[in-house]
């Protein structure tokens, strides 16, 4: 496979990951926001530890604001969304201008949320635009390999985040099945040993005891990305 094709697949894969990461993190932060209003402070230190990102936040309020909207924080939600947009710009010909426009609108809404009086309401609109992107891109991307590479990125990110954060574990079996289905339709090269181990764990992943193995398999599954 030539370098141009590999670069395209790499960007599609990471576009899928960044979109999914943004969606999951917004969903979690909406829950965190409600929790901090009605109950005890959020354990942001534990959250950072699970994601393996530095805890540079002063308190829960600082964490919520900066993790959502700080462009200088390489791990923030807004940074992940901008990374998705950067990949989408390069992929305009593959994903269509219509699909790209939904990500652009999500970026604009994210900026509005950062400066608005009701940020969680604006964040719901960001989520709506990203789901609209997903539907539009699924219809617009004509190449099966490209479409499923994007979806593989989404599946990998879901499994990674679910395992790291002990989140939506009831959906892990379904996501393993989706990933296995999508793998058959993408030309990305896989590490055969990691794939066999991952599929062996899929029926009973047991994230509590197999966390390190699962994360290692998921993160090292693809050779080209």
C-alpha positions in Angstrom: 0.0 0.0 0.0 1.5 3.4 -1.0 2.2 6.2 1.5 -0.7 8.3 0.2 -3.2 5.5 0.8 -1.7 4.8 4.2 -1.9 8.4 5.2 -5.5 8.6 4.2 -6.4 5.5 6.2 -4.4 6.8 9.2 -6.4 10.0 9.2 -9.7 8.2 8.8 -8.9 5.9 11.7 -7.9 8.9 14.0 -10.9 10.9 12.8 -13.1 8.1 14.1 -11.2 8.0 17.4 -11.2 11.7 18.0 -14.9 12.0 17.2 -15.7 9.1 19.6 -13.5 10.4 22.3 -15.1 13.8 22.1 -18.6 12.3 22.4 -17.7 10.1 25.3 -16.0 12.8 27.2 -18.8 15.3 26.7 -21.3 12.7 28.0 -19.2 12.1 31.1 -18.6 15.8 31.7 -22.3 16.4 31.6 -22.8 13.8 34.3 -19.9 15.3 36.3 -21.4 18.8 36.0 -24.7 17.6 37.5 -22.9 15.6 40.2 -20.9 18.6 41.3 -24.1 20.7 41.6 -26.1 18.2 43.6 -23.4 16.2 45.4 -19.8 15.7 46.4 -16.9 17.0 44.3 -15.9 14.8 41.3 -12.8 12.6 41.7 -11.0 14.3 38.9 -7.6 13.0 40.2 -8.8 9.4 39.7 -10.3 10.3 36.3 -6.9 11.7 35.2 -5.1 8.6 36.5 -7.4 6.3 34.6 -6.8 8.2 31.4 -3.1 8.4 32.1 -3.0 12.2 31.7 -1.3 14.7 34.1 -3.4 16.1 36.9 -2.7 19.8 36.5 -6.0 21.1 37.9 -6.6 23.0 41.1 -10.0 21.6 42.0 -13.2 20.2 40.5 -14.4 23.5 39.1 -11.0 24.1 37.5 -11.0 20.6 36.1 -14.4 21.0 34.5 -13.6 24.3 32.9 -10.2 23.5 31.6 -10.7 19.9 30.6 -13.6 21.0 28.5 -12.4 24.3 27.0 -8.7 24.9 27.5 -7.1 24.9 24.0 -3.7 24.8 25.7 -4.5 21.5 27.4 -3.4 18.8 25.0 -5.9 16.4 26.6 -9.0 18.7 26.7 -12.2 18.0 24.9 -11.9 21.0 22.7 -8.4 19.9 21.7 -9.7 16.5 20.7 -12.5 18.1 18.7 -10.0 20.3 16.9 -7.8 17.3 16.1 -10.9 15.7 14.6 -11.4 18.8 12.5 -7.8 18.9 11.3 -8.1 15.4 10.0 -11.5 16.0 8.5 -10.1 19.0 6.5 -7.5 16.9 4.8 -10.2 14.2 4.2 -12.7 16.5 2.6 -12.7 14.7 -0.7 -13.3 11.3 1.0 -15.9 12.3 3.6 -17.7 15.0 1.6 -18.0 18.8 2.3 -21.4 18.1 3.9 -19.9 15.8 6.5 -17.1 18.2 7.2 -19.6 21.0 7.8 -21.0 19.2 10.8 -17.6 19.0 12.4 -17.1 22.7 11.7 -20.5 23.5 13.3 -19.5 21.4 16.3 -16.3 23.4 16.7 -18.2 26.7 16.5 -20.7 25.4 19.1 -17.8 24.3 21.4 -16.4 27.8 21.2 -19.9 29.2 22.0 -20.1 26.9 25.0 -16.8 28.0 26.3 -18.0 31.6 26.4 -21.7 31.0 27.2 -23.7 31.1 30.4 -25.2 27.6 29.9 -22.3 25.5 28.6 -24.0 22.1 29.1 -26.8 23.1 26.8 -24.3 24.1 24.1 -22.5 20.9 24.6 -25.6 18.9 23.8 -25.7 20.8 20.5 -22.0 19.8 19.9 -23.0 16.2 20.4 -25.9 16.5 18.0 -23.6 17.8 15.3 -21.2 15.0 15.8 -23.9 12.4 15.5 -25.1 14.2 12.4 -21.5 13.9 11.0 -21.6 10.2 11.7 -24.8 9.7 9.8 -23.8 11.9 6.9 -20.3 10.4 6.5 -21.7 6.9 6.6 -23.9 7.9 3.6 -21.2 10.0 1.8 -18.1 7.8 2.0 -18.3 5.5 -1.0 -15.3 3.4 -0.5 -16.1 0.5 1.8 -12.5 0.3 3.2 -12.5 4.0 4.1 -15.9 3.8 5.7 -15.0 0.9 7.8 -11.6 2.3 8.8 -13.4 5.3 10.2 -15.7 3.0 12.1 -12.8 0.9 13.4 -11.4 4.0 14.9 -14.7 4.6 16.7 -14.8 1.0 18.0 -11.2 1.1 19.2 -11.8 4.3 21.1 -15.0 3.1 22.7 -13.3 -0.1 24.0 -10.3 1.9 25.2 -12.4 4.5 27.0 -14.9 2.0 28.5 -12.1 -0.1 29.9 -10.1 2.8 31.2 -13.0 4.5 32.9 -15.0 1.4 33.9 -17.8 2.9 31.8 -20.7 1.4 29.9 -19.2 -2.1 30.5 -22.5 -3.6 29.6 -21.7 -2.5 26.0 -18.3 -4.1 25.7 -19.5 -7.4 24.2 -21.4 -5.5 21.5 -18.4 -3.3 20.7 -16.0 -6.3 20.4 -18.5 -7.8 18.0 -18.7 -4.6 16.0 -14.9 -4.2 15.9 -14.5 -7.8 14.7 -17.0 -7.2 11.9 -15.4 -3.9 10.8 -11.9 -5.4 10.8 -12.8 -7.7 8.0 -13.6 -4.6 5.8 -10.5 -2.5 6.3 -7.1 -3.0 4.7 -5.2 -1.8 7.7 -2.6 -4.4 8.8 -3.2 -6.0 12.2 -0.9 -7.6 14.8 -2.2 -11.2 14.5 -1.1 -12.1 18.1 -2.9 -9.1 19.6 -6.0 -9.7 17.5 -6.2 -13.4 18.6 -5.7 -12.5 22.2 -8.3 -9.7 22.0 -10.9 -12.0 20.3 -10.2 -14.6 22.9 -11.0 -12.2 25.7 -14.0 -10.8 23.9 -16.7 -13.2 25.3 -15.6 -12.4 28.8 -13.3 -9.3 28.8 -13.3 -8.8 32.6 -11.9 -5.3 32.5 -11.1 -5.3 36.2 -8.6 -8.1 36.0 -7.6 -7.8 32.3 -7.4 -4.0 32.0 -3.7 -3.9 31.0 -4.0 -6.7 28.5 -7.1 -5.2 26.9 -5.6 -1.8 26.6 -2.3 -3.1 25.2 -4.2 -5.2 22.6 -6.5 -2.4 21.5 -3.7 0.2 21.3 -1.3 -2.1 19.5 -3.8 -3.8 17.2 -3.1 -1.8 14.1 0.4 -1.7 12.6 -0.2 1.2 10.2 -1.9 3.7 12.5 
